[in-house]
Amino acid sequence: MKTAEEYKTILWHKYLQSGDRRIIHRYLHSLAVARACEELIDRFSLPVDREKALVAAVLHDYAKFEKPERLLELARQHGVEEKIKKYGPKTWHALLGHYVIMEELGIDDPVILNAVRWHTTGSLEMDLTAEVIFLADFIDDTRLSDVVKEVREAARIDFRKAIAQKIKKKMIDLNNYSQEQIALYNKYSEVQWKS
């Protein structure tokens, strides 16, 4: 497997091929997520494989500019079409990006693939590396909203509380109060959500 530094170049070339005008912003975001990932690992002395976490951080949005048709075809091929339909196309790059990474880059490490897969929605199945990427993706320094600033501040003090804050914000924004999302919030929160 290549290093995170090598994957930065690969990501840039992938984005260039898309022709999308947002590539610079998205590329800088991926680099900022890698920095936030390192900060979280160091701040909380998290026992994760740093290189795997950095690879996942760099590649978390690898499928960001994939055509919805390609992502739907991947969903059909892997039998997850019904599962992803409850999410909008904006989320498919995360839920299906690990398939693109497997296919194009040959990465088969479950730690990296799951971190990419859950970086937007979160999951009860997240391991510590996936949790780091889930939070880093939200608090990186390219995001400037007040809610992000609150979660970023919490992430300086309490890793799990910051994750709970991100989940709560996503639940409210997406109006998604499913049992799965409530269970996810409750896993990270001291105060349990009552449905």
C-alpha positions in Angstrom: 0.0 0.0 0.0 1.2 3.5 -0.7 1.7 6.2 1.9 -0.8 9.0 2.7 1.6 11.4 1.0 1.5 9.4 -2.2 -2.3 9.2 -2.0 -2.4 13.0 -1.9 -1.0 13.1 -5.4 -3.3 10.3 -6.6 -6.3 12.2 -5.1 -5.3 15.4 -6.9 -5.1 13.6 -10.3 -8.5 11.9 -9.6 -10.1 15.3 -8.9 -8.5 16.8 -12.0 -10.1 14.1 -14.2 -13.5 15.1 -12.9 -13.4 18.6 -14.4 -15.4 19.9 -11.5 -14.8 23.5 -10.6 -14.8 22.7 -6.9 -11.7 20.5 -6.9 -9.4 22.9 -5.2 -11.8 23.4 -2.3 -12.4 19.6 -2.0 -8.7 18.8 -2.2 -7.8 21.4 0.5 -10.6 19.9 2.6 -9.1 16.4 2.4 -5.7 17.8 3.4 -7.3 19.6 6.3 -9.1 16.5 7.4 -5.7 14.7 7.5 -4.3 17.5 9.7 -7.4 17.3 12.0 -7.0 13.5 12.2 -3.4 13.9 13.3 -4.4 16.5 15.9 -7.1 14.2 17.4 -4.7 11.2 17.5 -2.1 13.3 19.3 -4.4 15.2 21.6 -6.1 12.1 22.9 -3.2 9.7 22.5 -5.5 7.4 20.4 -4.1 3.9 19.8 -4.7 3.8 16.1 -2.4 3.0 13.2 -1.5 6.6 12.2 -0.7 5.8 8.6 -3.9 4.0 8.0 -5.8 6.9 9.6 -4.0 9.4 7.4 -4.7 7.3 4.3 -8.4 7.2 5.2 -8.4 10.9 5.9 -6.8 11.8 2.5 -9.1 9.4 0.6 -12.4 9.9 2.5 -13.8 12.0 -0.4 -12.1 10.1 -3.2 -15.5 9.3 -4.8 -16.9 12.9 -4.3 -17.1 13.7 -8.0 -18.3 10.3 -9.2 -21.4 10.3 -11.4 -24.5 9.2 -9.5 -25.1 6.6 -12.2 -21.7 4.9 -11.5 -22.4 4.9 -7.7 -25.9 3.4 -8.3 -24.3 0.7 -10.4 -21.8 -0.1 -7.7 -24.7 -0.2 -5.2 -26.5 -2.7 -7.4 -23.4 -4.8 -7.9 -22.8 -5.0 -4.1 -26.5 -5.5 -3.2 -26.8 -2.3 -1.2 -29.1 -0.3 -3.5 -32.0 -0.3 -1.1 -29.8 0.7 1.8 -28.4 3.8 0.1 -31.7 5.0 -1.3 -32.7 6.2 2.2 -29.8 8.7 1.9 -29.6 11.4 -0.8 -27.1 11.3 -3.6 -25.0 13.8 -1.6 -24.1 11.0 0.8 -23.4 8.2 -1.7 -19.8 9.2 -2.2 -19.2 8.1 1.4 -21.4 5.1 1.6 -20.1 3.7 -1.8 -16.7 5.4 -2.0 -14.9 2.4 -0.4 -16.0 0.3 -3.4 -14.4 2.9 -5.8 -11.2 2.9 -3.7 -11.1 -0.9 -3.8 -11.7 -1.0 -7.5 -9.3 1.9 -8.5 -6.6 1.8 -5.9 -6.7 -1.9 -4.8 -7.0 -1.0 -1.1 -8.6 -3.8 0.8 -7.8 -2.9 4.4 -11.1 -2.9 6.3 -9.9 -0.2 8.8 -9.4 2.3 5.9 -12.4 1.2 3.9 -14.8 1.4 6.9 -13.4 4.8 7.9 -14.2 6.1 4.4 -17.6 4.4 4.4 -18.8 5.9 7.6 -17.2 9.4 7.5 -20.5 11.1 6.8 -23.3 9.1 8.4 -21.4 7.4 11.2 -22.3 3.9 12.3 -22.6 1.7 15.3 -19.9 -0.4 13.6 -17.3 2.3 13.7 -13.9 1.4 15.1 -11.6 4.0 16.6 -10.1 5.0 13.3 -13.5 5.5 11.7 -14.5 7.6 14.7 -11.4 9.8 14.2 -12.2 10.3 10.5 -15.9 10.9 11.2 -15.0 13.7 13.6 -12.0 15.1 11.7 -14.2 15.4 8.5 -16.5 17.8 10.5 -14.1 19.9 12.4 -11.4 20.5 9.8 -10.3 24.1 9.5 -12.0 24.6 6.1 -15.4 24.5 7.7 -16.4 27.8 9.3 -20.0 27.5 10.6 -20.9 28.3 14.2 -22.0 24.7 14.8 -18.7 23.4 13.5 -16.8 25.8 15.7 -18.7 24.5 18.7 -17.9 20.9 17.8 -14.3 21.8 17.1 -14.1 23.4 20.6 -15.6 20.3 22.2 -13.0 18.2 20.3 -10.3 20.0 22.2 -11.6 18.6 25.5 -13.8 15.5 24.9 -13.5 13.2 21.9 -16.7 11.3 22.5 -18.8 14.4 23.4 -17.6 16.0 20.1 -18.7 12.9 18.2 -22.1 13.1 19.9 -22.5 16.8 19.0 -21.8 16.0 15.3 -24.4 13.2 15.3 -27.0 15.4 17.0 -26.3 18.2 14.4 -26.7 15.7 11.5 -29.9 14.3 13.0 -31.4 17.8 13.2 -30.1 19.0 9.8 -31.3 15.8 8.0 -34.5 15.5 10.1 -33.3 11.9 10.6 -34.5 10.6 14.0 -34.4 6.9 13.1 -33.8 4.3 15.8 -30.3 3.8 14.2 -29.4 7.5 14.6 -30.7 7.7 18.1 -28.8 4.6 19.1 -25.7 6.1 17.5 -26.1 9.3 19.4 -26.8 7.5 22.7 -23.6 5.5 22.2 -21.5 8.6 22.4 -23.6 10.8 24.7 -23.9 10.8 28.5 -27.4 12.1 28.1 -29.6 9.5 26.4 -32.0 10.6 23.6 -35.6 9.6 24.2 -37.6 8.8 21.2 
